[in-house]
Amino acid sequence: MKHDDNYYYNLIRQNIKKYREKSNLTQQQLADKAGISMNYIAKIESKKMQRGFTITVLGRIADALDIDIKLLFDEIK
């Protein structure tokens, strides 16, 4: 199955928010743990940011959430 770019960005942003909330972290707490700004986390989780994060940022977020980066690409069920 072929997906457009927006599909992947939406999937990743939804998973970041899901795992952040599951970990009982605020956006600020996740940002602090990942070494990025809270505004950046907020933009990633909102639909306002399109094509604005790198694999390095995703890795830092996954590490901060203590999850495998692969989970950020899992289908939302």
PDB file as gemmi writes it, atoms N, CA and C in Angstrom:
CRYST1    1.000    1.000    1.000  90.00  90.00  90.00 P 1                      
ATOM      1  N   MET A   1       0.840  -1.184   0.000  1.00  0.00           N  
ATOM      2  CA  MET A   1       0.000   0.000   0.000  1.00  0.00           C  
ATOM      3  C   MET A   1       0.880   1.240   0.000  1.00  0.00           C  
ATOM      4  N   LYS A   2       0.522   2.198  -0.825  1.00  0.00           N  
ATOM      5  CA  LYS A   2       1.291   3.434  -0.931  1.00  0.00           C  
ATOM      6  C   LYS A   2       0.593   4.544  -0.149  1.00  0.00           C  
ATOM      7  N   HIS A   3       1.373   5.266   0.660  1.00  0.00           N  
ATOM      8  CA  HIS A   3       0.838   6.370   1.466  1.00  0.00           C  
ATOM      9  C   HIS A   3       1.534   7.665   1.070  1.00  0.00           C  
ATOM     10  N   ASP A   4       0.841   8.769   1.241  1.00  0.00           N  
ATOM     11  CA  ASP A   4       1.475  10.059   0.987  1.00  0.00           C  
ATOM     12  C   ASP A   4       2.245  10.516   2.224  1.00  0.00           C  
ATOM     13  N   ASP A   5       3.006  11.578   2.061  1.00  0.00           N  
ATOM     14  CA  ASP A   5       3.849  12.087   3.151  1.00  0.00           C  
ATOM     15  C   ASP A   5       3.042  12.437   4.390  1.00  0.00           C  
ATOM     16  N   ASN A   6       1.885  13.061   4.192  1.00  0.00           N  
ATOM     17  CA  ASN A   6       1.073  13.473   5.334  1.00  0.00           C  
ATOM     18  C   ASN A   6       0.665  12.285   6.198  1.00  0.00           C  
ATOM     19  N   TYR A   7       0.443  11.151   5.576  1.00  0.00           N  
ATOM     20  CA  TYR A   7       0.088   9.941   6.327  1.00  0.00           C  
ATOM     21  C   TYR A   7       1.162   9.635   7.375  1.00  0.00           C  
ATOM     22  N   TYR A   8       2.427   9.659   6.961  1.00  0.00           N  
ATOM     23  CA  TYR A   8       3.517   9.315   7.881  1.00  0.00           C  
ATOM     24  C   TYR A   8       3.700  10.369   8.959  1.00  0.00           C  
ATOM     25  N   TYR A   9       3.609  11.638   8.591  1.00  0.00           N  
ATOM     26  CA  TYR A   9       3.739  12.695   9.592  1.00  0.00           C  
ATOM     27  C   TYR A   9       2.619  12.608  10.625  1.00  0.00           C  
ATOM     28  N   ASN A  10       1.399  12.367  10.174  1.00  0.00           N  
ATOM     29  CA  ASN A  10       0.283  12.242  11.109  1.00  0.00           C  
ATOM     30  C   ASN A  10       0.429  11.015  11.996  1.00  0.00           C  
ATOM     31  N   LEU A  11       0.884   9.922  11.429  1.00  0.00           N  
ATOM     32  CA  LEU A  11       1.099   8.702  12.200  1.00  0.00           C  
ATOM     33  C   LEU A  11       2.126   8.933  13.304  1.00  0.00           C  
ATOM     34  N   ILE A  12       3.237   9.539  12.966  1.00  0.00           N  
ATOM     35  CA  ILE A  12       4.305   9.796  13.936  1.00  0.00           C  
ATOM     36  C   ILE A  12       3.825  10.769  15.009  1.00  0.00           C  
ATOM     37  N   ARG A  13       3.167  11.850  14.616  1.00  0.00           N  
ATOM     38  CA  ARG A  13       2.720  12.836  15.611  1.00  0.00           C  
ATOM     39  C   ARG A  13       1.706  12.224  16.571  1.00  0.00           C  
ATOM     40  N   GLN A  14       0.813  11.395  16.063  1.00  0.00           N  
ATOM     41  CA  GLN A  14      -0.174  10.747  16.931  1.00  0.00           C  
ATOM     42  C   GLN A  14       0.498   9.780  17.898  1.00  0.00           C  
ATOM     43  N   ASN A  15       1.495   9.049  17.412  1.00  0.00           N  
ATOM     44  CA  ASN A  15       2.199   8.103  18.285  1.00  0.00           C  
ATOM     45  C   ASN A  15       3.031   8.816  19.344  1.00  0.00           C  
ATOM     46  N   ILE A  16       3.665   9.912  18.990  1.00  0.00           N  
ATOM     47  CA  ILE A  16       4.425  10.676  19.989  1.00  0.00           C  
ATOM     48  C   ILE A  16       3.490  11.125  21.103  1.00  0.00           C  
ATOM     49  N   LYS A  17       2.357  11.693  20.732  1.00  0.00           N  
ATOM     50  CA  LYS A  17       1.408  12.158  21.739  1.00  0.00           C  
ATOM     51  C   LYS A  17       0.893  10.984  22.583  1.00  0.00           C  
ATOM     52  N   LYS A  18       0.566   9.868  21.937  1.00  0.00           N  
ATOM     53  CA  LYS A  18       0.057   8.695  22.652  1.00  0.00           C  
ATOM     54  C   LYS A  18       1.066   8.200  23.683  1.00  0.00           C  
ATOM     55  N   TYR A  19       2.322   8.036  23.289  1.00  0.00           N  
ATOM     56  CA  TYR A  19       3.330   7.528  24.224  1.00  0.00           C  
ATOM     57  C   TYR A  19       3.711   8.559  25.281  1.00  0.00           C  
ATOM     58  N   ARG A  20       3.649   9.844  24.923  1.00  0.00           N  
ATOM     59  CA  ARG A  20       3.921  10.885  25.926  1.00  0.00           C  
ATOM     60  C   ARG A  20       2.849  10.847  27.007  1.00  0.00           C  
ATOM     61  N   GLU A  21       1.597  10.775  26.586  1.00  0.00           N  
ATOM     62  CA  GLU A  21       0.499  10.738  27.555  1.00  0.00           C  
ATOM     63  C   GLU A  21       0.519   9.443  28.358  1.00  0.00           C  
ATOM     64  N   LYS A  22       0.865   8.337  27.717  1.00  0.00           N  
ATOM     65  CA  LYS A  22       0.968   7.048  28.410  1.00  0.00           C  
ATOM     66  C   LYS A  22       2.051   7.092  29.493  1.00  0.00           C  
ATOM     67  N   SER A  23       3.090   7.890  29.240  1.00  0.00           N  
ATOM     68  CA  SER A  23       4.183   8.048  30.203  1.00  0.00           C  
ATOM     69  C   SER A  23       3.898   9.142  31.227  1.00  0.00           C  
ATOM     70  N   ASN A  24       2.709   9.734  31.142  1.00  0.00           N  
ATOM     71  CA  ASN A  24       2.325  10.829  32.042  1.00  0.00           C  
ATOM     72  C   ASN A  24       3.313  11.991  32.011  1.00  0.00           C  
ATOM     73  N   LEU A  25       3.754  12.334  30.817  1.00  0.00           N  
ATOM     74  CA  LEU A  25       4.674  13.448  30.648  1.00  0.00           C  
ATOM     75  C   LEU A  25       3.954  14.613  29.987  1.00  0.00           C  
ATOM     76  N   THR A  26       4.286  15.816  30.434  1.00  0.00           N  
ATOM     77  CA  THR A  26       3.814  17.005  29.733  1.00  0.00           C  
ATOM     78  C   THR A  26       4.713  17.219  28.521  1.00  0.00           C  
ATOM     79  N   GLN A  27       4.292  18.101  27.653  1.00  0.00           N  
ATOM     80  CA  GLN A  27       5.157  18.437  26.521  1.00  0.00           C  
ATOM     81  C   GLN A  27       6.481  19.012  27.019  1.00  0.00           C  
ATOM     82  N   GLN A  28       6.429  19.818  28.064  1.00  0.00           N  
ATOM     83  CA  GLN A  28       7.657  20.406  28.613  1.00  0.00           C  
ATOM     84  C   GLN A  28       8.586  19.328  29.160  1.00  0.00           C  
ATOM     85  N   GLN A  29       8.031  18.365  29.887  1.00  0.00           N  
ATOM     86  CA  GLN A  29       8.856  17.291  30.453  1.00  0.00           C  
ATOM     87  C   GLN A  29       9.507  16.450  29.349  1.00  0.00           C  
ATOM     88  N   LEU A  30       8.742  16.142  28.300  1.00  0.00           N  
ATOM     89  CA  LEU A  30       9.312  15.386  27.189  1.00  0.00           C  
ATOM     90  C   LEU A  30      10.402  16.189  26.500  1.00  0.00           C  
ATOM     91  N   ALA A  31      10.139  17.461  26.291  1.00  0.00           N  
ATOM     92  CA  ALA A  31      11.135  18.327  25.656  1.00  0.00           C  
ATOM     93  C   ALA A  31      12.425  18.361  26.462  1.00  0.00           C  
ATOM     94  N   ASP A  32      12.303  18.504  27.779  1.00  0.00           N  
ATOM     95  CA  ASP A  32      13.483  18.534  28.642  1.00  0.00           C  
ATOM     96  C   ASP A  32      14.271  17.226  28.540  1.00  0.00           C  
ATOM     97  N   LYS A  33      13.566  16.105  28.555  1.00  0.00           N  
ATOM     98  CA  LYS A  33      14.230  14.801  28.484  1.00  0.00           C  
ATOM     99  C   LYS A  33      14.887  14.576  27.125  1.00  0.00           C  
ATOM    100  N   ALA A  34      14.274  15.119  26.067  1.00  0.00           N  
ATOM    101  CA  ALA A  34      14.786  14.920  24.713  1.00  0.00           C  
ATOM    102  C   ALA A  34      15.812  15.985  24.308  1.00  0.00           C  
ATOM    103  N   GLY A  35      15.920  17.029  25.117  1.00  0.00           N  
ATOM    104  CA  GLY A  35      16.884  18.092  24.806  1.00  0.00           C  
ATOM    105  C   GLY A  35      16.441  18.977  23.649  1.00  0.00           C  
ATOM    106  N   ILE A  36      15.127  19.152  23.509  1.00  0.00           N  
ATOM    107  CA  ILE A  36      14.598  20.050  22.493  1.00  0.00           C  
ATOM    108  C   ILE A  36      13.580  20.981  23.159  1.00  0.00           C  
ATOM    109  N   SER A  37      13.131  21.984  22.431  1.00  0.00           N  
ATOM    110  CA  SER A  37      12.228  22.962  23.058  1.00  0.00           C  
ATOM    111  C   SER A  37      10.798  22.433  23.139  1.00  0.00           C  
ATOM    112  N   MET A  38      10.069  22.927  24.120  1.00  0.00           N  
ATOM    113  CA  MET A  38       8.665  22.556  24.283  1.00  0.00           C  
ATOM    114  C   MET A  38       7.860  23.023  23.073  1.00  0.00           C  
ATOM    115  N   ASN A  39       8.201  24.181  22.530  1.00  0.00           N  
ATOM    116  CA  ASN A  39       7.495  24.675  21.340  1.00  0.00           C  
ATOM    117  C   ASN A  39       7.649  23.711  20.170  1.00  0.00           C  
ATOM    118  N   TYR A  40       8.823  23.110  20.054  1.00  0.00           N  
ATOM    119  CA  TYR A  40       9.081  22.144  18.980  1.00  0.00           C  
ATOM    120  C   TYR A  40       8.215  20.902  19.175  1.00  0.00           C  
ATOM    121  N   ILE A  41       8.137  20.397  20.398  1.00  0.00           N  
ATOM    122  CA  ILE A  41       7.270  19.245  20.698  1.00  0.00           C  
ATOM    123  C   ILE A  41       5.821  19.599  20.369  1.00  0.00           C  
ATOM    124  N   ALA A  42       5.381  20.780  20.785  1.00  0.00           N  
ATOM    125  CA  ALA A  42       4.006  21.213  20.529  1.00  0.00           C  
ATOM    126  C   ALA A  42       3.728  21.273  19.029  1.00  0.00           C  
ATOM    127  N   LYS A  43       4.683  21.774  18.260  1.00  0.00           N  
ATOM    128  CA  LYS A  43       4.505  21.849  16.810  1.00  0.00           C  
ATOM    129  C   LYS A  43       4.469  20.465  16.182  1.00  0.00           C  
ATOM    130  N   ILE A  44       5.322  19.564  16.654  1.00  0.00           N  
ATOM    131  CA  ILE A  44       5.330  18.198  16.117  1.00  0.00           C  
ATOM    132  C   ILE A  44       3.986  17.527  16.380  1.00  0.00           C  
ATOM    133  N   GLU A  45       3.443  17.705  17.564  1.00  0.00           N  
ATOM    134  CA  GLU A  45       2.178  17.064  17.921  1.00  0.00           C  
ATOM    135  C   GLU A  45       0.970  17.719  17.248  1.00  0.00           C  
ATOM    136  N   SER A  46       1.121  18.934  16.781  1.00  0.00           N  
ATOM    137  CA  SER A  46       0.003  19.591  16.095  1.00  0.00           C  
ATOM    138  C   SER A  46       0.134  19.356  14.593  1.00  0.00           C  
ATOM    139  N   LYS A  47      -0.934  19.627  13.882  1.00  0.00           N  
ATOM    140  CA  LYS A  47      -0.894  19.453  12.432  1.00  0.00           C  
ATOM    141  C   LYS A  47      -0.265  20.651  11.725  1.00  0.00           C  
ATOM    142  N   LYS A  48       0.189  21.615  12.492  1.00  0.00           N  
ATOM    143  CA  LYS A  48       0.778  22.816  11.900  1.00  0.00           C  
ATOM    144  C   LYS A  48       2.143  22.538  11.268  1.00  0.00           C  
ATOM    145  N   MET A  49       2.871  21.550  11.828  1.00  0.00           N  
ATOM    146  CA  MET A  49       4.207  21.272  11.322  1.00  0.00           C  
ATOM    147  C   MET A  49       4.128  20.187  10.257  1.00  0.00           C  
ATOM    148  N   GLN A  50       4.577  20.521   9.093  1.00  0.00           N  
ATOM    149  CA  GLN A  50       4.676  19.551   8.015  1.00  0.00           C  
ATOM    150  C   GLN A  50       6.142  19.450   7.599  1.00  0.00           C  
ATOM    151  N   ARG A  51       6.644  18.243   7.602  1.00  0.00           N  
ATOM    152  CA  ARG A  51       8.014  17.976   7.141  1.00  0.00           C  
ATOM    153  C   ARG A  51       9.055  18.770   7.929  1.00  0.00           C  
ATOM    154  N   GLY A  52       8.923  18.750   9.250  1.00  0.00           N  
ATOM    155  CA  GLY A  52       9.812  19.584  10.023  1.00  0.00           C  
ATOM    156  C   GLY A  52      10.659  18.877  11.052  1.00  0.00           C  
ATOM    157  N   PHE A  53      10.692  17.536  11.045  1.00  0.00           N  
ATOM    158  CA  PHE A  53      11.526  16.868  12.035  1.00  0.00           C  
ATOM    159  C   PHE A  53      12.384  15.798  11.372  1.00  0.00           C  
ATOM    160  N   THR A  54      13.533  15.578  11.969  1.00  0.00           N  
ATOM    161  CA  THR A  54      14.506  14.643  11.402  1.00  0.00           C  
ATOM    162  C   THR A  54      14.474  13.314  12.150  1.00  0.00           C  
ATOM    163  N   ILE A  55      15.122  12.340  11.600  1.00  0.00           N  
ATOM    164  CA  ILE A  55      15.236  11.034  12.254  1.00  0.00           C  
ATOM    165  C   ILE A  55      15.996  11.179  13.573  1.00  0.00           C  
ATOM    166  N   THR A  56      16.915  12.123  13.641  1.00  0.00           N  
ATOM    167  CA  THR A  56      17.658  12.369  14.880  1.00  0.00           C  
ATOM    168  C   THR A  56      16.706  12.843  15.979  1.00  0.00           C  
ATOM    169  N   VAL A  57      15.822  13.763  15.647  1.00  0.00           N  
ATOM    170  CA  VAL A  57      14.842  14.261  16.621  1.00  0.00           C  
ATOM    171  C   VAL A  57      13.919  13.123  17.042  1.00  0.00           C  
ATOM    172  N   LEU A  58      13.477  12.318  16.090  1.00  0.00           N  
ATOM    173  CA  LEU A  58      12.620  11.179  16.434  1.00  0.00           C  
ATOM    174  C   LEU A  58      13.343  10.218  17.369  1.00  0.00           C  
ATOM    175  N   GLY A  59      14.614   9.982  17.120  1.00  0.00           N  
ATOM    176  CA  GLY A  59      15.401   9.119  17.990  1.00  0.00           C  
ATOM    177  C   GLY A  59      15.514   9.672  19.393  1.00  0.00           C  
ATOM    178  N   ARG A  60      15.732  10.976  19.505  1.00  0.00           N  
ATOM    179  CA  ARG A  60      15.824  11.610  20.831  1.00  0.00           C  
ATOM    180  C   ARG A  60      14.497  11.537  21.569  1.00  0.00           C  
ATOM    181  N   ILE A  61      13.393  11.721  20.838  1.00  0.00           N  
ATOM    182  CA  ILE A  61      12.073  11.617  21.454  1.00  0.00           C  
ATOM    183  C   ILE A  61      11.811  10.188  21.901  1.00  0.00           C  
ATOM    184  N   ALA A  62      12.115   9.214  21.042  1.00  0.00           N  
ATOM    185  CA  ALA A  62      11.920   7.804  21.414  1.00  0.00           C  
ATOM    186  C   ALA A  62      12.750   7.450  22.640  1.00  0.00           C  
ATOM    187  N   ASP A  63      14.007   7.891  22.677  1.00  0.00           N  
ATOM    188  CA  ASP A  63      14.854   7.636  23.850  1.00  0.00           C  
ATOM    189  C   ASP A  63      14.250   8.265  25.101  1.00  0.00           C  
ATOM    190  N   ALA A  64      13.761   9.493  24.979  1.00  0.00           N  
ATOM    191  CA  ALA A  64      13.168  10.188  26.124  1.00  0.00           C  
ATOM    192  C   ALA A  64      11.905   9.473  26.614  1.00  0.00           C  
ATOM    193  N   LEU A  65      11.185   8.853  25.675  1.00  0.00           N  
ATOM    194  CA  LEU A  65       9.977   8.101  26.040  1.00  0.00           C  
ATOM    195  C   LEU A  65      10.301   6.669  26.456  1.00  0.00           C  
ATOM    196  N   ASP A  66      11.569   6.292  26.319  1.00  0.00           N  
ATOM    197  CA  ASP A  66      12.037   4.944  26.652  1.00  0.00           C  
ATOM    198  C   ASP A  66      11.291   3.886  25.830  1.00  0.00           C  
ATOM    199  N   ILE A  67      11.163   4.167  24.524  1.00  0.00           N  
ATOM    200  CA  ILE A  67      10.539   3.227  23.601  1.00  0.00           C  
ATOM    201  C   ILE A  67      11.446   3.016  22.399  1.00  0.00           C  
ATOM    202  N   ASP A  68      11.207   1.942  21.673  1.00  0.00           N  
ATOM    203  CA  ASP A  68      11.912   1.696  20.423  1.00  0.00           C  
ATOM    204  C   ASP A  68      11.362   2.656  19.374  1.00  0.00           C  
ATOM    205  N   ILE A  69      12.220   3.255  18.604  1.00  0.00           N  
ATOM    206  CA  ILE A  69      11.794   4.225  17.592  1.00  0.00           C  
ATOM    207  C   ILE A  69      10.776   3.622  16.629  1.00  0.00           C  
ATOM    208  N   LYS A  70      10.829   2.326  16.423  1.00  0.00           N  
ATOM    209  CA  LYS A  70       9.878   1.660  15.523  1.00  0.00           C  
ATOM    210  C   LYS A  70       8.433   1.881  15.950  1.00  0.00           C  
ATOM    211  N   LEU A  71       8.203   2.026  17.242  1.00  0.00           N  
ATOM    212  CA  LEU A  71       6.838   2.216  17.732  1.00  0.00           C  
ATOM    213  C   LEU A  71       6.210   3.514  17.239  1.00  0.00           C  
ATOM    214  N   LEU A  72       7.039   4.486  16.863  1.00  0.00           N  
ATOM    215  CA  LEU A  72       6.514   5.743  16.362  1.00  0.00           C  
ATOM    216  C   LEU A  72       5.895   5.587  14.968  1.00  0.00           C  
ATOM    217  N   PHE A  73       6.172   4.439  14.338  1.00  0.00           N  
ATOM    218  CA  PHE A  73       5.654   4.181  12.989  1.00  0.00           C  
ATOM    219  C   PHE A  73       4.523   3.160  12.997  1.00  0.00           C  
ATOM    220  N   ASP A  74       4.106   2.696  14.175  1.00  0.00           N  
ATOM    221  CA  ASP A  74       3.030   1.704  14.276  1.00  0.00           C  
ATOM    222  C   ASP A  74       1.693   2.315  13.902  1.00  0.00           C  
ATOM    223  N   GLU A  75       0.876   1.508  13.232  1.00  0.00           N  
ATOM    224  CA  GLU A  75      -0.483   1.940  12.878  1.00  0.00           C  
ATOM    225  C   GLU A  75      -1.263   2.243  14.161  1.00  0.00           C  
ATOM    226  N   ILE A  76      -2.060   3.292  14.121  1.00  0.00           N  
ATOM    227  CA  ILE A  76      -2.913   3.657  15.241  1.00  0.00           C  
ATOM    228  C   ILE A  76      -4.141   2.738  15.207  1.00  0.00           C  
ATOM    229  N   LYS A  77      -4.414   2.120  16.331  1.00  0.00           N  
ATOM    230  CA  LYS A  77      -5.557   1.213  16.402  1.00  0.00           C  
ATOM    231  C   LYS A  77      -6.581   1.735  17.371  1.00  0.00           C  
TER     232      LYS A  77                                                      
END                                                                             
